[in-house]
Amino acid sequence: MKKLVGAIAFATALGVAGAAIAADTIRIGSMPVGSGWYVAAAALEQALKPEMGGTPVEIIARGGGVANPMVVEQGKAEIAMSNVATSVWAMNGEELYNGKKATHIRSLVGGLNPVYMAMIVKNDFIKKSGLDTMDKIFTSGKPLRIVMKPQGSNVPPTVDMILAAYGLDRAKIKAQGGEIIQVNPEQTPDIMREGRADILLDTVLKGHPMITEVALTADVTFMDLSEKARKKLADNGLKPAQYPEWFKGQKGPIWGADFGTHLIARDDLPDDIAYKIVKTFIEKRADLVKAYPAFNAFDPKAAAKPENNGIPLHPGAAKYYKEHGMM
């Protein structure tokens, strides 16, 4: 499995890029333009700006599920989107973090929306190869062209876990004549449409812009993650679950694995700021859902539940929840 080199490199680079930003700026760690989390961060930015009393609110359009806990840990962002599974790994220095601990991260709002690991396959590949299940594909020994996000996202280490379930790794995929293509989300639809990749391994959620474009323009099938892959991911903190029929190319609900999503901050974010962010998120839920439909799954009554946060709550967040009878 790839270690945290990509995430640490990203966080270090971000430190240089972010040095000129004022300390009182609220920076939101997200992902590159074209990703679901960028849209989520943009929705949150618009909701927060009128509530922050003139304090600038900005989006960091880089990072991802792996990088963001470390970015917040190192003070390169005040808050960030993160996955529950990776936040737990980061705090404990487990799995791909290889002993590097993010002990200062805290959760603000839990249970934002499920995020599923998914496998999307070109129909012409299925037709030509006759490989119509994940088990068949990854045990075939045939060349596989796989596209996924760059390092810093939670996708590459999760793909490594899936490959490991079949006794494979990236080197073996290449040795079999295949290819691993890592690009930013906005490049993926073209790669799939043009037939430069056969398989997209990525996270999906309701209304995801890049996944929607792939589904509408690339002639694909959403394929169940196999029982073998789901067990491997469950052993690493992802919850096996089916996602609803959201996209063209689905034939009913599809088996994936849920990372869980929450909003995190450093423990030294002032309590009043943390309180205000939580208050804004919950009380402007309707506006956030309009801008980012995946937030429709967010239930404010469940925002403080331990299973939806994974790591301890920020004291400012806990204050809001206690005052409103939510914990």
Rosetta blueprint (number, residue, H / E / L):
1 M L
2 K L
3 K L
4 L L
5 V H
6 G H
7 A H
8 I H
9 A H
10 F H
11 A H
12 T H
13 A H
14 L H
15 G H
16 V H
17 A H
18 G L
19 A L
20 A L
21 I L
22 A L
23 A L
24 D L
25 T L
26 I E
27 R E
28 I E
29 G E
30 S L
31 M L
32 P L
33 V L
34 G L
35 S L
36 G H
37 W H
38 Y H
39 V H
40 A H
41 A H
42 A H
43 A H
44 L H
45 E H
46 Q H
47 A H
48 L H
49 K H
50 P H
51 E H
52 M L
53 G L
54 G L
55 T L
56 P L
57 V E
58 E E
59 I E
60 I E
61 A L
62 R L
63 G L
64 G L
65 G L
66 V L
67 A H
68 N H
69 P H
70 M H
71 V H
72 V H
73 E H
74 Q L
75 G L
76 K L
77 A L
78 E L
79 I E
80 A E
81 M E
82 S E
83 N E
84 V H
85 A H
86 T H
87 S H
88 V H
89 W H
90 A H
91 M H
92 N H
93 G L
94 E L
95 E H
96 L H
97 Y H
98 N L
99 G L
100 K L
101 K L
102 A L
103 T L
104 H L
105 I E
106 R E
107 S E
108 L E
109 V E
110 G L
111 G L
112 L L
113 N L
114 P L
115 V L
116 Y E
117 M E
118 A E
119 M E
120 I E
121 V E
122 K E
123 N H
124 D H
125 F H
126 I H
127 K H
128 K H
129 S H
130 G L
131 L L
132 D L
133 T L
134 M H
135 D H
136 K H
137 I H
138 F H
139 T H
140 S L
141 G L
142 K L
143 P L
144 L L
145 R E
146 I E
147 V E
148 M E
149 K L
150 P L
151 Q L
152 G L
153 S L
154 N L
155 V H
156 P H
157 P H
158 T H
159 V H
160 D H
161 M H
162 I H
163 L H
164 A H
165 A H
166 Y L
167 G L
168 L L
169 D L
170 R H
171 A H
172 K H
173 I H
174 K H
175 A H
176 Q L
177 G L
178 G L
179 E E
180 I E
181 I E
182 Q E
183 V L
184 N L
185 P H
186 E H
187 Q H
188 T H
189 P H
190 D H
191 I H
192 M H
193 R H
194 E L
195 G L
196 R L
197 A L
198 D L
199 I E
200 L E
201 L E
202 D E
203 T E
204 V E
205 L L
206 K L
207 G L
208 H L
209 P H
210 M H
211 I H
212 T H
213 E H
214 V H
215 A H
216 L H
217 T H
218 A L
219 D L
220 V E
221 T E
222 F E
223 M E
224 D L
225 L L
226 S L
227 E H
228 K H
229 A H
230 R H
231 K H
232 K H
233 L H
234 A H
235 D L
236 N L
237 G L
238 L L
239 K E
240 P E
241 A E
242 Q E
243 Y E
244 P L
245 E L
246 W L
247 F L
248 K L
249 G L
250 Q L
251 K L
252 G L
253 P L
254 I E
255 W E
256 G E
257 A E
258 D E
259 F L
260 G L
261 T E
262 H E
263 L E
264 I E
265 A E
266 R E
267 D L
268 D L
269 L L
270 P L
271 D H
272 D H
273 I H
274 A H
275 Y H
276 K H
277 I H
278 V H
279 K H
280 T H
281 F H
282 I H
283 E H
284 K L
285 R H
286 A H
287 D H
288 L H
289 V H
290 K H
291 A H
292 Y L
293 P H
294 A H
295 F H
296 N H
297 A H
298 F L
299 D L
300 P H
301 K H
302 A H
303 A L
304 A L
305 K L
306 P H
307 E H
308 N H
309 N L
310 G L
311 I L
312 P L
313 L E
314 H L
315 P H
316 G H
317 A H
318 A H
319 K H
320 Y H
321 Y H
322 K H
323 E H
324 H L
325 G L
326 M L
327 M L
